[in-house]
Amino acid sequence: MFEFIRNHQRLMQFLLLLLILPSFVLVGVSRYNDRGSDSGVATVDGREITRQEWDNAQRREIDQARQQMGARFDQKLFDSPEAKQAILDNLVAERAVNAEVTREHLTVSDAALQKAILDIQAFRKPDGSFDMDQYKAALAAQGMTPEMFDARMRHDMAVQQLAAGVQATAFAPRSVAARLSDLNDQQRQVQELLFPAANYAAQVKVTDDMVKAYYDKHPEQFQVPATVKAEYLVFDQAAVEKAVTVSDAEILDAYNKGKARFSTPETRNASHILITVAKDAPAAADAAAKAKAEAILAEVKKNPNDFARIAKAQSQDPGSAELGGDLGNIGKGVFAKPVEDAIYSLKEGEIGNLVKSEFGYHIVKVTKVVPAAQQTLEQAKPQIVAELKKQKMSAKYTELADSFANTIEDQSDSLKPAADKLDLSIQTADGLTATPNPALGASPVNNEKFLKAIFSNDALTNKRNTQAIEVAPSTLVAGRVVEFKPASKRSLAEVAGSIRQRVTQEEAARLARQAGEAKLAAAKGGDAAGFGEAKTLSRTQQPPINPAAALAVLKADVSKLPAVVGVDIPNVGYGVYRITQVTQPAQPDVTRRQQEAQEIGRAVGSAEMYGYVEALKHKAKAKVNVKAADLGATKNDD
């Protein structure tokens, strides 16, 4: 009973986060203030969600899935109406939650924000210290400044506050949790009597008339679908990139205008000893903390090489004391300003005077100074080229996509003009069917929209090019039929052998069920002959019998014992099960029951959070303006 919740707990939490929360660290959130020129796909709190915002959200989801799944990634997962609708629902939910955060004026203090950033494991070295290089690299990869990252972190933490206010108050009554745990602990003694279908196969005599009757009754099983051999062109970002060039003059101009971007500011490694005292502590407590810090400062200045040993013994900063006070690589904007100012005022190896911050008194030592550095033009060139190409490609894509679509349509008797004009390769695919074929995988022509176009009457009869079909973000495909094979039906002679085998199996299963049902009726009357030894069955252990049978046994009414149930067992036959005893363990597992109660509480919290978000959507007057099937469609789609 608890296995689904327990085994899928992370999945449930992940789905909830997708529905409610923007990604917490460096995944990016919707730019809610962006406005596109296109009409809105939804409206929340009086503001549109544009089609461009939906496109961007889908692209982020696809990119994340591709990174996480690697070779197992399947583009078709995102092409279904259900997947498109889920992404739109997420955007609507995010916008509704954001509106509530704004209305309630939820915010996060600077101290809480700083602690959250310092606690991010992705930004920590193996020794536990903050990794400034990793922090800066991660932000740069997302095109973010520390200020932008702080703003997004602050926003995400405010959203978490809102969610915690709902989920933290959810609970399941003890009586409900106890009852569910009782059912989970329950053990049933069961005897089994199997009637394998294989034992009855020898009794089956399949005639030619039976084979013919099966063939006539199930014509759909012997249909060979219509297939198409097609030529096709793919227009995507790679095609645009071939058409974009960057000159040396443009590279030099970009370098000169953005030299600051290609410089690395000075950073420092530092250690500290912290004596904590609250910001609003009484004067006596503050004086005591200061006196203690001054005594330690005198000691470390007398024995500067013992700084790490003294920090480990005296520092009250739990994050760095065990590391000898090491704070790692310190960039600007990370630590409290008085501490940062002290670090950047000292020379390498120098120990400063006492510094007061909102956390207490600090003794700071600079252990390493990494001077600022400027990349040369040659060093910065690869980055500049990539950036300029990306900018040009963004502007060029629409122009070339229109040219591709227009050429395909204007010269509809061949793909060659479009291929020559845009330097594309004509490819061939055989065995295409009207619906996607799993054997073809994620091929661009194994797409539902493209297949609909290539199997259209115009493409099949008139051998005209299909229109340019968007099969994925920024990916267009056009094709034309080379050869068409209409649907057919395999002859009776071809399939007679497989039909004879199928009929034999079905008849044997019928005879097994017939014998089993007779025994079931007898067992209900008290006949216990033929049953095997008793086996113990519970919801918390791997069943000793077939899973389908185990489910039926656990669902059976045991108000009167012995209880008997009969079950069709797929690919086996028929089973009769006699339940003789139902017991509860003498000593329940208290720890597991506590875990189960927590799992039930979390499930209740997730359900209440879902309901709360639905209420916020209603409060924000959320309205979806398009059908899921229309999302992502191009103007050329049918």
KOLSE-774434 format. One line per field, with one value per residue (C-alpha): x, z negated, y negated; residue number from 1. Coordinates in Angstrom, 1 decimal. Each point is the difference from the previous one (the first is absolute). Last residue first. Example, Ala and Ser with C-alpha at 12.3 -4.5 7.8 and 13.67 -1.06 7.14 Angstrom:
x: [13.7:-1.4]
z: [-7.1:-0.7]
y: [1.1:3.4]
nr: [2:1]
! end
This chain:
x: [-2.7:3.3:1.4:-0.5:2.0:-1.3:1.8:-3.1:-3.1:-0.4:-0.1:-3.1:0.4:-1.2:0.7:-1.6:1.3:-2.3:2.8:-2.3:-0.8:3.7:0.6:-2.7:1.6:3.3:-1.6:-1.5:3.4:1.5:-2.8:0.8:3.7:-0.6:-2.2:2.7:2.5:-2.1:-0.5:3.8:0.5:-2.5:1.9:3.3:-1.5:-1.4:3.4:1.6:-2.6:0.3:-3.0:0.7:-2.6:-0.3:-3.7:-1.7:-2.4:-0.3:-1.3:-0.1:-0.6:1.3:-1.1:2.2:-0.6:2.4:3.6:0.4:-2.2:-1.4:-3.8:-0.9:-2.3:-0.7:-0.7:-0.6:0.5:-1.0:-2.8:0.7:2.9:-1.3:2.7:2.1:3.3:-0.8:-0.8:3.2:2.0:-1.5:1.2:3.4:0.4:0.8:2.6:-0.7:2.9:-0.6:-1.8:-3.5:-0.1:-0.3:1.0:-0.1:-2.0:0.9:-1.7:-3.6:-1.2:-2.9:-1.6:-3.6:-2.1:-2.8:2.0:2.7:-2.5:-1.0:3.7:0.8:-2.6:1.4:3.4:-1.0:-1.8:2.9:2.5:-2.3:-0.3:3.8:0.5:-2.5:1.8:3.4:-1.1:-1.7:3.3:2.1:-2.5:0.0:3.8:0.0:-2.8:1.7:1.5:-2.7:-2.8:1.5:1.4:-2.3:1.0:0.5:1.3:3.7:1.1:3.3:2.0:-2.3:1.2:1.4:0.3:1.4:0.5:1.9:0.2:-1.9:-1.0:-2.0:-0.9:-1.3:0.9:-2.8:0.1:1.4:-2.3:-0.3:-3.5:-1.7:2.1:1.0:-3.3:-2.0:1.8:2.3:3.1:-1.9:-1.4:3.5:1.5:-2.4:0.4:3.8:2.1:1.4:2.2:1.4:-0.5:-0.3:-0.7:-0.9:-2.7:-1.9:-2.0:-3.4:-0.8:3.0:3.4:1.8:2.8:1.8:2.1:2.2:0.4:3.0:-0.3:2.0:-2.8:-0.7:1.1:-2.2:-2.9:0.3:0.5:-3.1:-2.1:-3.5:-1.0:2.1:-2.0:-0.8:3.5:1.5:-2.4:0.7:3.8:0.0:-2.3:2.4:3.0:-1.4:-1.3:3.3:2.2:-0.7:0.7:2.8:1.7:-0.1:1.2:2.7:1.2:0.0:1.9:2.5:0.6:0.5:2.5:1.8:0.6:3.4:1.0:-1.0:1.9:-1.8:0.6:1.0:-0.7:2.4:-0.5:0.9:0.5:-0.3:-1.7:-0.6:-3.1:-1.0:-3.8:-2.3:-3.7:-2.6:-1.3:3.5:2.9:3.6:3.0:3.4:1.5:2.3:2.4:1.1:-0.8:-0.7:-3.1:-2.6:-2.0:-0.7:-0.9:-2.5:-1.6:-0.4:-1.6:-2.2:-1.4:1.2:-0.9:0.1:3.6:1.8:1.5:1.8:-0.2:-1.4:2.7:-0.5:2.1:-2.2:-1.9:-0.7:-1.4:-3.7:-0.5:1.1:0.8:3.7:2.2:1.5:0.0:0.8:3.0:1.4:-0.6:1.7:3.0:2.4:-1.0:1.3:0.1:-2.6:-2.1:0.2:-0.8:-3.0:-1.2:0.0:-1.7:-2.7:-0.7:-0.2:-2.4:-2.2:-0.1:-0.7:-2.9:-1.4:0.2:-1.5:-3.1:-0.3:-1.9:2.4:0.5:3.5:2.2:3.8:1.2:3.5:0.7:1.8:0.6:0.5:-0.1:-1.4:1.0:-2.4:0.3:-0.2:-1.8:-3.2:1.8:1.4:-3.5:0.2:3.5:-0.7:-3.2:1.8:2.8:-2.4:-2.0:3.2:1.1:-3.2:-2.8:-1.9:-3.6:-1.4:1.5:-1.5:-3.5:0.2:1.2:-2.8:-2.6:-1.3:-0.4:-0.8:-1.9:-0.2:-2.7:-0.8:-3.5:-1.8:-3.7:-0.5:0.2:-3.2:0.0:-1.1:-2.7:-1.8:-0.8:-3.3:0.8:3.4:-1.5:-2.7:2.5:2.2:-3.1:-1.1:3.5:-0.5:1.9:-0.2:0.7:0.4:3.8:-0.1:-1.6:3.1:1.4:-2.9:1.3:-2.7:1.6:-1.1:1.4:-0.4:0.0:0.9:-0.6:2.1:-1.1:2.8:-1.2:-3.6:1.0:2.1:-3.0:-2.1:2.7:0.3:-3.7:-0.3:2.9:-1.7:2.1:1.7:0.5:1.3:3.5:-1.4:-1.9:2.4:2.9:-1.3:-0.1:3.5:1.2:-1.2:1.9:3.1:-0.4:-0.3:3.1:1.9:-1.1:1.1:3.3:0.7:-0.6:2.3:2.6:-0.1:-1.7:0.6:-0.8:3.5:1.3:-1.9:1.4:3.5:-0.2:-1.1:2.5:2.8:-1.3:0.1:-1.3:1.8:-1.3:3.3:-1.3:-0.6:-3.4:-2.1:-2.0:-0.7:-2.1:0.4:1.9:-2.8:-2.7:2.0:0.4:-3.8:-0.9:2.4:-1.4:-3.5:-2.7:-3.2:-3.8:-2.0:-3.3:-1.2:3.4:0.2:-3.6:0.8:3.0:-2.1:-2.4:2.9:1.6:-3.3:-0.7:3.5:-0.3:-3.4:1.6:2.8:-2.6:-2.1:2.9:0.8:-3.7:-0.3:2.9:3.3:2.0:0.4:0.6:3.5:1.3:3.0:1.4:3.4:0.4:-2.9:1.0:1.5:-2.8:-2.6:1.4:0.2:-3.6:-1.3:1.8:-1.2:-3.6:0.3:1.4:-2.8:-2.6:1.6:-0.1:-3.7:-0.6:-1.2:-2.3:-0.6:-3.3:0.8:0.6:-0.8:0.9:1.4:0.4:0.2:3.3:2.0:1.8:0.1:2.6:-0.9:-0.4:3.4:-0.6:2.5:3.5:1.7:2.7:-1.3:-3.6:-2.0:-3.3:-2.4:-3.6:-0.7:3.6:0.5:-3.0:1.2:3.4:-1.6:-2.1:3.1:2.1:-2.7:-0.5:1.3:-1.4:-3.3:-0.4:1.1:-2.3:-2.8]
z: [41.5:-1.0:2.0:-2.7:-2.3:-2.9:-3.3:-2.0:2.1:-1.6:-3.5:1.0:-0.3:-2.3:-3.5:-2.6:-3.5:-2.0:-2.5:-2.8:2.1:0.6:-3.8:-0.8:2.4:-1.8:-3.4:1.3:1.2:-3.4:-1.8:2.1:-0.7:-3.7:-0.1:1.7:-2.5:-2.9:1.3:0.4:-3.5:-1.4:2.0:-1.5:-3.5:0.8:1.2:-3.3:-2.1:1.8:-1.4:-2.7:0.0:3.7:1.3:1.2:2.6:0.4:2.5:3.4:2.8:3.4:3.3:3.0:3.8:2.9:0.3:2.7:-2.1:-3.2:0.0:-3.7:-2.3:-3.6:-3.1:-3.6:-2.9:-1.9:-0.2:-0.2:2.4:3.1:2.6:1.0:-1.3:1.8:3.3:-0.2:-0.7:3.0:2.3:-1.7:0.5:-3.4:-2.7:-0.1:-0.6:-3.4:-1.5:1.2:-1.5:1.0:-2.0:1.8:-1.0:1.6:3.3:0.6:1.5:-2.3:-2.0:1.0:-2.3:2.2:1.1:1.0:2.3:1.8:0.4:1.3:2.7:0.8:0.3:2.5:2.2:-0.3:1.1:2.9:1.1:-0.3:2.2:2.5:0.1:0.4:2.8:1.8:-0.1:1.3:2.8:0.8:0.2:2.4:2.2:0.4:3.5:1.4:-1.2:2.1:-1.6:0.5:1.9:-0.5:3.0:0.9:1.0:1.6:0.2:-2.0:-0.8:-3.2:-2.0:-3.6:-2.3:-3.2:-2.2:-2.8:1.2:2.9:1.6:3.4:3.2:2.5:1.7:3.4:2.8:1.2:1.3:-1.5:-3.1:-1.0:0.9:-1.6:-3.3:-1.1:0.0:-2.0:-2.7:-0.3:-0.5:-2.8:-1.7:0.1:1.3:2.7:-2.6:-1.1:-3.8:0.1:3.3:-1.7:-2.0:3.3:-0.1:1.6:3.8:0.7:1.3:1.4:1.8:-0.8:2.4:-0.5:2.1:-1.4:-0.6:1.4:-0.4:3.7:1.3:-2.5:0.6:3.8:-0.4:-1.9:3.1:1.5:-2.6:1.4:-1.7:-3.2:-0.7:1.0:-2.3:-3.0:0.3:0.6:-3.0:-2.1:1.4:-1.1:-3.3:-0.8:0.9:-3.0:-2.5:2.1:0.0:-3.8:-0.4:2.5:-1.9:-3.3:1.4:1.7:-3.2:-2.1:2.5:0.3:-3.7:-0.2:3.4:-1.1:-3.2:-3.3:-2.8:-3.5:-3.5:-2.7:-2.0:-3.6:-2.5:-3.8:-1.1:-3.7:-1.7:-3.7:-0.1:-2.7:0.1:2.5:0.9:0.8:-2.1:1.3:-2.4:1.4:3.1:0.4:3.0:2.1:3.3:-0.6:-1.7:1.2:2.1:-3.0:-2.2:2.5:0.4:-3.8:-0.3:3.1:-1.2:2.3:3.7:1.9:0.9:0.6:-2.7:0.7:-2.9:-3.4:-2.0:-3.8:-0.8:2.0:-3.1:-0.8:3.5:0.0:-3.7:-0.5:-3.7:0.5:-3.0:0.4:3.8:0.4:-2.4:2.0:3.3:-1.2:-1.5:2.6:-1.2:-3.6:-1.7:2.4:-0.6:-3.8:0.0:2.2:-2.4:-2.9:2.2:0.9:-3.7:-0.9:2.9:-1.1:-3.5:1.1:2.2:-2.9:-2.3:2.6:0.3:3.3:2.9:2.8:-1.8:-1.0:1.7:-0.3:3.5:1.1:3.6:3.0:3.4:3.7:2.2:3.3:2.4:2.9:3.1:3.3:3.1:-0.8:-0.7:3.5:1.4:2.6:1.0:0.3:2.0:2.4:0.4:0.8:2.4:1.9:0.1:1.8:-1.3:2.3:0.0:2.7:-1.4:-3.4:1.5:1.3:-3.4:-1.7:1.9:3.5:0.8:3.5:1.1:2.5:-0.7:0.2:-1.3:-1.7:-0.2:-2.9:0.2:-1.5:-1.6:-3.5:1.2:1.8:-3.3:0.5:3.5:-1.0:-3.1:2.0:2.5:-2.7:-1.6:3.3:0.6:-3.2:-3.4:-2.3:-3.6:-2.6:0.3:-0.9:-3.4:-2.2:1.7:-1.4:-3.5:-2.6:-3.2:-3.6:-2.6:-3.8:-1.8:-3.4:-0.1:-1.8:-0.9:-0.5:2.8:-1.1:-3.5:1.4:1.8:-3.1:-2.1:2.6:0.0:-3.8:-0.3:2.2:3.0:0.0:2.1:-1.8:1.5:3.5:0.0:-1.6:1.6:3.5:-0.8:-1.6:3.0:2.3:-2.1:0.4:3.7:0.2:-2.2:2.1:3.2:-1.3:-1.4:3.4:1.8:-2.4:0.4:3.7:2.3:3.5:-1.1:0.6:-1.7:-3.1:-0.2:0.7:-2.7:-2.6:1.1:-0.3:-3.4:-1.5:-3.6:-2.4:-0.7:0.6:3.2:1.2:-0.3:2.6:1.2:-3.7:-0.4:-3.6:0.7:2.2:-2.6:-2.8:2.1:0.7:-3.6:-1.1:2.7:-1.2:2.2:1.3:0.2:0.8:-0.2:3.3:1.7:-1.3:1.2:3.5:0.1:-0.9:2.8:2.5:-1.0:0.3:3.5:1.1:-1.4:1.7:3.3:-0.5:-0.9:3.0:2.4:-1.7:0.3:3.6:0.9:1.5:-3.2:-0.6:3.8:-0.5:-1.6:-2.4:-1.0:1.5:-2.5:-2.5:-2.2:2.6:2.6:-2.7:-0.9:3.6:0.7:-3.1:0.9:3.6:-1.2:-2.3:2.9:2.3:-2.7:-0.5:3.8:0.1:-2.5:-3.6:-0.2:-3.0:-1.8:-3.0:2.3:3.7:2.3:3.5:0.5:3.5:1.6:-0.4:-3.0:-3.5:-2.5:-3.6:-1.2:1.1:-0.7:-2.4:0.5:-0.8:-2.1:-3.4:-1.2:3.1:-0.1:-2.4:0.3:2.7:0.6:-3.8:-0.4:2.8:-1.8:-3.3:1.4:1.9:-3.2:-1.9:2.7:-1.8:-3.4:1.3:2.3:-2.6:-2.7:0.8]
y: [-21.6:-1.5:-2.9:-2.6:2.2:2.0:-0.2:0.0:0.9:3.5:-1.6:-2.1:-3.7:-2.9:1.3:-2.2:-0.8:-2.3:-0.7:1.2:3.1:0.7:-0.6:2.6:2.5:-0.7:0.7:3.3:1.2:-1.0:1.9:3.1:-0.3:-0.5:3.0:2.1:-1.5:1.0:3.5:0.3:-1.3:2.6:2.6:-1.0:0.2:3.4:1.1:-1.1:1.7:3.4:1.8:2.6:2.8:-0.2:0.0:3.2:1.3:3.8:2.6:-1.8:2.6:-1.0:1.4:-0.7:-0.1:0.1:-1.1:-2.7:-2.4:1.5:0.1:0.0:2.0:-1.0:2.0:-1.2:2.4:-2.0:-2.6:-3.7:0.6:-1.8:0.3:-3.1:1.6:3.2:-1.7:-2.0:3.1:1.8:-2.8:0.0:3.8:1.7:-0.5:-3.7:-2.4:-1.5:-3.0:0.7:3.4:3.7:3.1:3.3:3.1:3.3:0.9:0.6:3.3:0.7:-2.8:0.6:-2.1:-1.2:-3.0:2.4:1.9:-3.3:-0.9:3.5:-0.4:-3.4:1.4:2.7:-2.5:-2.5:2.7:1.0:-3.6:-0.5:3.1:-1.4:-3.3:1.5:2.4:-2.9:-2.0:2.9:0.7:-3.7:-0.1:2.9:-1.4:-3.3:0.2:2.4:-2.4:-2.8:-3.1:-3.0:-3.1:-3.8:-1.9:-0.2:-3.5:-0.9:-3.3:-2.2:-3.5:-1.5:-3.2:-0.2:-3.0:-0.1:-3.2:1.8:3.4:1.5:-3.3:0.9:-1.7:0.8:3.4:0.2:1.1:3.6:-0.7:3.1:0.6:-3.5:-1.7:2.8:-0.4:2.9:-2.3:-2.7:2.3:1.6:-3.4:-0.8:3.3:0.0:2.9:-2.3:-1.8:3.4:0.5:3.8:1.7:3.3:-1.8:-0.7:-3.3:0.2:-0.1:2.4:-0.8:3.1:-1.8:-3.3:-2.0:-3.1:-3.1:-1.9:-3.8:-2.8:-2.6:-0.8:3.4:2.0:-2.4:0.4:3.8:0.8:0.5:-0.4:-2.7:-2.8:-2.8:2.0:1.3:-3.3:-1.9:2.2:-0.1:-3.8:-0.5:2.2:-2.0:-3.4:1.3:1.6:-2.9:-2.2:2.8:1.2:-3.4:-0.2:3.6:-0.6:-3.0:1.9:3.0:-2.3:-2.0:3.1:1.5:-3.4:-0.7:1.7:-1.4:-3.5:0.3:0.8:-2.5:1.1:-1.3:1.2:3.2:-0.9:2.9:0.6:-3.2:0.2:-1.3:-0.2:-0.5:-1.3:0.8:1.1:-3.5:-0.9:-1.4:0.3:0.4:-1.0:1.6:3.0:-0.2:3.0:-1.6:-3.7:-1.4:-2.5:2.5:2.3:-2.9:-1.4:3.5:0.4:-3.5:0.8:3.3:2.7:0.9:-3.3:0.0:3.3:2.1:3.3:2.4:-1.1:2.0:-0.5:3.1:2.2:1.2:-3.7:-0.7:0.9:0.1:-3.6:-0.3:-0.2:1.0:3.5:0.3:-3.7:0.4:2.9:-1.8:-3.2:1.7:-1.5:-3.4:0.6:-3.4:-1.4:3.1:-0.4:-3.7:0.6:2.8:-2.5:-2.6:2.5:0.8:-3.7:-0.6:2.9:-1.3:-3.6:1.2:2.0:-3.0:-2.3:2.2:1.9:-1.7:1.2:3.4:1.0:2.5:0.2:0.8:1.0:-0.6:1.4:-1.6:0.8:-3.0:-1.1:-2.7:-0.4:2.2:-1.9:1.0:-1.7:-3.3:0.0:-0.3:-2.7:0.8:3.7:-0.5:-2.3:2.5:2.8:-2.1:-1.0:3.7:0.8:2.3:2.3:1.3:2.3:3.2:-1.0:-0.2:3.6:1.2:-1.9:2.1:0.7:3.7:1.1:3.1:2.8:2.5:3.8:0.4:2.8:1.1:2.3:3.9:1.3:3.4:-0.8:-2.4:2.9:1.6:1.9:1.2:1.5:1.5:1.7:1.3:1.5:1.6:1.4:1.4:2.0:-0.6:3.0:-1.0:2.8:-0.1:-3.7:0.7:0.3:-3.1:-2.0:0.5:0.7:-1.2:0.8:-2.4:-0.2:-3.3:-1.4:-3.7:-2.6:-3.5:-2.6:-2.3:0.3:-1.0:-2.8:-1.4:0.2:-1.7:-2.8:-0.6:0.1:-2.4:-2.6:-1.0:-3.4:-3.1:-3.1:0.2:0.4:-3.3:-2.4:1.8:-0.9:-3.7:0.1:2.0:-2.8:-2.5:2.2:0.0:-3.8:-0.5:2.5:-1.8:-3.4:1.4:1.6:-3.3:-1.9:2.7:-0.5:2.5:1.3:3.5:1.4:-3.2:0.8:3.6:-1.3:-2.6:2.5:2.6:-2.5:-1.2:3.4:-0.3:2.3:3.6:1.8:1.5:-3.6:-1.6:-1.9:3.0:0.7:-3.2:-0.9:-3.3:-1.1:0.8:-1.7:-3.2:-0.1:0.6:-2.9:-2.3:0.6:1.7:-1.6:0.7:-3.1:2.0:-1.4:0.6:3.6:0.5:-1.2:2.2:3.0:-0.7:-0.5:3.2:1.9:-1.4:0.9:3.5:0.5:-1.0:2.5:2.7:-0.8:0.5:3.4:1.1:-1.2:2.3:-1.3:-0.2:3.8:0.3:-1.6:3.2:-0.2:3.4:-0.9:-2.8:-0.1:-2.9:-2.3:0.7:-0.5:-3.3:-1.1:1.1:-1.8:-3.2:0.2:0.5:-3.0:-2.2:1.1:-0.8:-3.4:-0.6:1.0:-2.8:0.3:-3.1:-2.1:-0.8:2.2:3.0:0.1:2.9:0.7:-3.7:-1.5:-0.6:-3.2:1.4:-1.4:0.9:-1.1:3.5:1.1:3.7:1.4:1.3:3.3:-1.7:1.0:0.1:1.0:-1.9:1.5:1.2:2.6:1.0:0.1:2.3:2.3:0.2:0.7:2.8:1.4:-0.1:1.9:2.6:3.0:-0.9:-1.3:3.0:2.4:-1.3:2.4]
nr: [638:637:636:635:634:633:632:631:630:629:628:627:626:625:624:623:622:621:620:619:618:617:616:615:614:613:612:611:610:609:608:607:606:605:604:603:602:601:600:599:598:597:596:595:594:593:592:591:590:589:588:587:586:585:584:583:582:581:580:579:578:577:576:575:574:573:572:571:570:569:568:567:566:565:564:563:562:561:560:559:558:557:556:555:554:553:552:551:550:549:548:547:546:545:544:543:542:541:540:539:538:537:536:535:534:533:532:531:530:529:528:527:526:525:524:523:522:521:520:519:518:517:516:515:514:513:512:511:510:509:508:507:506:505:504:503:502:501:500:499:498:497:496:495:494:493:492:491:490:489:488:487:486:485:484:483:482:481:480:479:478:477:476:475:474:473:472:471:470:469:468:467:466:465:464:463:462:461:460:459:458:457:456:455:454:453:452:451:450:449:448:447:446:445:444:443:442:441:440:439:438:437:436:435:434:433:432:431:430:429:428:427:426:425:424:423:422:421:420:419:418:417:416:415:414:413:412:411:410:409:408:407:406:405:404:403:402:401:400:399:398:397:396:395:394:393:392:391:390:389:388:387:386:385:384:383:382:381:380:379:378:377:376:375:374:373:372:371:370:369:368:367:366:365:364:363:362:361:360:359:358:357:356:355:354:353:352:351:350:349:348:347:346:345:344:343:342:341:340:339:338:337:336:335:334:333:332:331:330:329:328:327:326:325:324:323:322:321:320:319:318:317:316:315:314:313:312:311:310:309:308:307:306:305:304:303:302:301:300:299:298:297:296:295:294:293:292:291:290:289:288:287:286:285:284:283:282:281:280:279:278:277:276:275:274:273:272:271:270:269:268:267:266:265:264:263:262:261:260:259:258:257:256:255:254:253:252:251:250:249:248:247:246:245:244:243:242:241:240:239:238:237:236:235:234:233:232:231:230:229:228:227:226:225:224:223:222:221:220:219:218:217:216:215:214:213:212:211:210:209:208:207:206:205:204:203:202:201:200:199:198:197:196:195:194:193:192:191:190:189:188:187:186:185:184:183:182:181:180:179:178:177:176:175:174:173:172:171:170:169:168:167:166:165:164:163:162:161:160:159:158:157:156:155:154:153:152:151:150:149:148:147:146:145:144:143:142:141:140:139:138:137:136:135:134:133:132:131:130:129:128:127:126:125:124:123:122:121:120:119:118:117:116:115:114:113:112:111:110:109:108:107:106:105:104:103:102:101:100:99:98:97:96:95:94:93:92:91:90:89:88:87:86:85:84:83:82:81:80:79:78:77:76:75:74:73:72:71:70:69:68:67:66:65:64:63:62:61:60:59:58:57:56:55:54:53:52:51:50:49:48:47:46:45:44:43:42:41:40:39:38:37:36:35:34:33:32:31:30:29:28:27:26:25:24:23:22:21:20:19:18:17:16:15:14:13:12:11:10:9:8:7:6:5:4:3:2:1]
! end
